[in-house]
Amino acid sequence: MDAFQGILKFFLNQKTVIGYSFMALLTVGSERLFSLVAFKCPCSTENVVYGLVFLFAPAWVLLILGFFLNGKSWRLFTGCCVNPRKIFPKGHSCRFFYVLGQITLSSLVAPMMWLSVALLNGTFYECAMSGTKSSRLVGLICQGKPQECRDELHKVSCGKTSMTPADNEEVKLSLQAQSQILGWCLICSASFFSLLTTCYARCRSKVSYLQLSFWKTYAQKEKEQLENTFLEYAKKLSERNLKCFFENKRPEVFPMPTFAAWEAASELHSFHQSKQHYSTLHKVVEDGLELSPEDDETTMVLVGTAHSV
């Protein structure tokens, strides 16, 4: 049992790495499936559009899904049309762009994986480049090759040119090599940029390494407890309402957070050293809240924290 708990704890501690590894395997599998089943280079003047669509369209879909599945996106934008000050609070107007940058970087992981795998495979790039109309690019690709290469470059991917099989294969290998070089350049650039952003974020951290570790642990536990509490209170409230409905009697008072409390607890969290609140919910519980007299009923400020958030 102890060994099982140790293994389970190891996997829980490495869930981020495991998640990215699973995403990478899924990306590789999807790319191979697209290449073998769906992708058929037309070997015509449509090569460029066809190849680029297969290269970039899935990446764009993955980027949209990344925004859609990121909980911070909805925390940031929910209700912003009714009350724009939710995303541009007084004194913290740049907070919106900071959080949006975090969401964007997180959402870019899957698209970058797709582009890297697709370029390393080379199929989509080969088809797209073989249909180029640029005389300069055609000259570079067909350098040292017969005139048929320039005239029938769009047929290289299908092997239907008038060139010898050796020349045709050499052009294909050249295009695939270019694609793989671009793929590795993209991987190296993304890795270096990720390292730079992580180092910059850690250098700008307002807390120590141990406190940051505790903060992450607290945030995860609070999220788990919050989901369980939602289920528990939703069950109790639904049971009370159904019981009162069928027994035709007035309901008892059911304790629930106020509208202002829901609004305050849904805001994005900003850490401040003078008050060690590890989440927005923690801040609301510790400080309470009150409605701001000059704003409408959906706007509130946290008591005692308006100047420190």
DODO-937809 format. One line per field, with one value per residue (C-alpha): residue number from 1; residue in three letters; x, y, z. Coordinates in steps of 0.25 Angstrom, whole numbers, m for minus. Example, Ala and Ser with C-alpha at 12.3 -4.5 7.8 and 13.67 -1.06 7.14 Angstrom:
% DODO-937809
n <- 1 2
res <- ALA SER
east <- 49 55
north <- m18 m4
up <- 31 29
//
This chain:
% DODO-937809
n <- 1 2 3 4 5 6 7 8 9 10 11 12 13 14 15 16 17 18 19 20 21 22 23 24 25 26 27 28 29 30 31 32 33 34 35 36 37 38 39 40 41 42 43 44 45 46 47 48 49 50 51 52 53 54 55 56 57 58 59 60 61 62 63 64 65 66 67 68 69 70 71 72 73 74 75 76 77 78 79 80 81 82 83 84 85 86 87 88 89 90 91 92 93 94 95 96 97 98 99 100 101 102 103 104 105 106 107 108 109 110 111 112 113 114 115 116 117 118 119 120 121 122 123 124 125 126 127 128 129 130 131 132 133 134 135 136 137 138 139 140 141 142 143 144 145 146 147 148 149 150 151 152 153 154 155 156 157 158 159 160 161 162 163 164 165 166 167 168 169 170 171 172 173 174 175 176 177 178 179 180 181 182 183 184 185 186 187 188 189 190 191 192 193 194 195 196 197 198 199 200 201 202 203 204 205 206 207 208 209 210 211 212 213 214 215 216 217 218 219 220 221 222 223 224 225 226 227 228 229 230 231 232 233 234 235 236 237 238 239 240 241 242 243 244 245 246 247 248 249 250 251 252 253 254 255 256 257 258 259 260 261 262 263 264 265 266 267 268 269 270 271 272 273 274 275 276 277 278 279 280 281 282 283 284 285 286 287 288 289 290 291 292 293 294 295 296 297 298 299 300 301 302 303 304 305 306 307 308 309
res <- MET ASP ALA PHE GLN GLY ILE LEU LYS PHE PHE LEU ASN GLN LYS THR VAL ILE GLY TYR SER PHE MET ALA LEU LEU THR VAL GLY SER GLU ARG LEU PHE SER LEU VAL ALA PHE LYS CYS PRO CYS SER THR GLU ASN VAL VAL TYR GLY LEU VAL PHE LEU PHE ALA PRO ALA TRP VAL LEU LEU ILE LEU GLY PHE PHE LEU ASN GLY LYS SER TRP ARG LEU PHE THR GLY CYS CYS VAL ASN PRO ARG LYS ILE PHE PRO LYS GLY HIS SER CYS ARG PHE PHE TYR VAL LEU GLY GLN ILE THR LEU SER SER LEU VAL ALA PRO MET MET TRP LEU SER VAL ALA LEU LEU ASN GLY THR PHE TYR GLU CYS ALA MET SER GLY THR LYS SER SER ARG LEU VAL GLY LEU ILE CYS GLN GLY LYS PRO GLN GLU CYS ARG ASP GLU LEU HIS LYS VAL SER CYS GLY LYS THR SER MET THR PRO ALA ASP ASN GLU GLU VAL LYS LEU SER LEU GLN ALA GLN SER GLN ILE LEU GLY TRP CYS LEU ILE CYS SER ALA SER PHE PHE SER LEU LEU THR THR CYS TYR ALA ARG CYS ARG SER LYS VAL SER TYR LEU GLN LEU SER PHE TRP LYS THR TYR ALA GLN LYS GLU LYS GLU GLN LEU GLU ASN THR PHE LEU GLU TYR ALA LYS LYS LEU SER GLU ARG ASN LEU LYS CYS PHE PHE GLU ASN LYS ARG PRO GLU VAL PHE PRO MET PRO THR PHE ALA ALA TRP GLU ALA ALA SER GLU LEU HIS SER PHE HIS GLN SER LYS GLN HIS TYR SER THR LEU HIS LYS VAL VAL GLU ASP GLY LEU GLU LEU SER PRO GLU ASP ASP GLU THR THR MET VAL LEU VAL GLY THR ALA HIS SER VAL
east <- 0 11 18 5 3 17 15 2 9 20 10 2 14 18 4 9 20 11 0 10 15 1 m2 11 7 m7 m1 8 m3 m13 m2 1 m14 m16 m4 m8 m24 m28 m16 m15 m6 m14 0 m6 m6 m14 m2 1 m12 m15 m2 m3 m17 m13 m1 m8 m23 m21 m12 m22 m33 m24 m21 m36 m39 m27 m34 m48 m43 m35 m43 m36 m42 m56 m52 m46 m57 m70 m79 m69 m79 m88 m77 m64 m57 m56 m45 m40 m41 m36 m21 m19 m23 m10 m15 m24 m13 m4 m14 m18 m3 m3 m15 m9 4 m3 m12 0 6 m3 m2 13 14 5 14 27 22 16 29 38 29 30 18 10 22 27 13 12 26 25 14 21 20 32 43 54 49 47 62 67 59 63 77 86 73 68 58 47 48 44 33 27 31 16 16 29 20 13 25 19 30 38 50 58 53 66 65 50 54 65 56 46 57 62 48 46 60 56 43 51 61 49 43 55 57 43 45 58 52 39 48 57 45 38 51 52 38 39 52 46 33 42 51 39 32 28 29 40 41 36 24 21 21 11 3 1 m2 m13 m19 m20 m26 m36 m40 m43 m51 m58 m63 m67 m74 m82 m87 m91 m98 m105 m110 m115 m122 m129 m133 m139 m147 m152 m157 m164 m170 m176 m180 m186 m179 m170 m155 m146 m135 m123 m110 m103 m93 m98 m98 m86 m79 m80 m75 m63 m59 m59 m49 m35 m25 m14 m4 1 12 5 m6 m3 m16 m14 m27 m38 m47 m37 m37 m52 m53 m42 m46 m61 m66 m75 m82 m76 m86 m81 m83 m95 m100 m91 m78 m71 m58 m51 m51 m37 m31 m34 m21 m12 m18
north <- 0 10 7 9 23 26 24 31 43 43 43 55 63 61 63 75 67 56 65 71 58 53 65 63 48 52 63 53 43 53 59 45 42 55 51 37 38 52 59 57 67 72 73 86 101 99 93 105 108 93 91 103 100 87 93 105 102 91 100 111 102 97 112 115 102 106 120 113 102 112 115 128 133 132 138 150 152 148 160 170 176 179 184 188 191 177 175 190 193 206 206 193 195 187 175 171 170 162 152 151 149 137 131 133 127 115 113 114 101 91 100 100 85 83 92 86 72 75 82 71 61 70 66 78 88 79 81 96 99 91 100 113 124 131 130 132 121 112 115 111 98 94 99 89 82 81 91 81 84 98 95 83 86 85 70 67 62 52 47 50 60 57 57 44 37 41 56 55 49 58 70 64 61 75 81 71 75 90 87 79 90 100 90 89 105 106 96 103 117 113 106 118 127 118 118 133 136 126 132 146 143 136 148 157 148 155 143 133 119 112 121 120 105 106 116 106 95 104 108 94 89 101 98 83 87 98 88 78 89 94 79 78 92 90 76 82 94 85 75 86 92 79 76 89 88 74 77 90 98 110 108 110 120 115 121 126 137 150 155 164 153 144 156 159 144 143 154 151 150 160 156 167 165 173 164 150 145 133 135 144 135 136 151 152 143 151 165 164 174 186 193 205 217 223 211 203 191 181 188 186 188 179 186 190 185 196 202 189 180
up <- 0 3 m10 m17 m10 m13 m28 m28 m21 m32 m43 m36 m34 m49 m55 m63 m69 m72 m77 m87 m91 m94 m102 m110 m113 m117 m126 m133 m135 m140 m150 m155 m157 m165 m173 m176 m177 m180 m187 m202 m209 m222 m230 m237 m236 m223 m215 m207 m202 m199 m192 m184 m179 m174 m167 m161 m159 m149 m141 m141 m137 m125 m121 m121 m113 m103 m100 m99 m89 m81 m68 m67 m80 m75 m61 m69 m79 m71 m69 m75 m85 m73 m65 m72 m59 m56 m66 m65 m50 m44 m43 m49 m64 m69 m61 m72 m83 m73 m71 m85 m88 m78 m85 m99 m95 m89 m101 m111 m106 m114 m127 m126 m124 m136 m145 m140 m142 m156 m160 m155 m164 m176 m184 m183 m185 m197 m204 m201 m206 m218 m223 m221 m232 m227 m238 m227 m218 m231 m235 m221 m220 m235 m234 m242 m247 m262 m267 m265 m250 m252 m261 m253 m239 m234 m239 m230 m218 m227 m234 m248 m254 m266 m258 m255 m242 m235 m238 m234 m221 m218 m220 m210 m200 m201 m198 m186 m181 m181 m174 m163 m162 m159 m150 m141 m142 m137 m125 m121 m122 m114 m103 m102 m101 m91 m82 m83 m79 m68 m63 m64 m56 m45 m44 m43 m32 m20 m11 m8 m15 m3 m1 m16 m15 m3 m11 m23 m13 m7 m20 m24 m11 m11 m25 m21 m9 m16 m26 m15 m8 m20 m22 m7 m6 m20 m15 m2 m9 m19 m8 0 m12 m17 m3 m1 m15 m13 1 m2 9 11 10 21 20 12 15 2 m2 m6 m21 m17 m11 m23 m31 m22 m21 m37 m39 m43 m31 m29 m18 m9 2 12 13 9 2 m6 m15 m17 m8 3 2 2 14 22 18 15 4 3 m9 m14 m14 m26 m35 m39 m32 m39 m35 m22 m15 m4 10 14 1 m9 m8 m7 m18
//
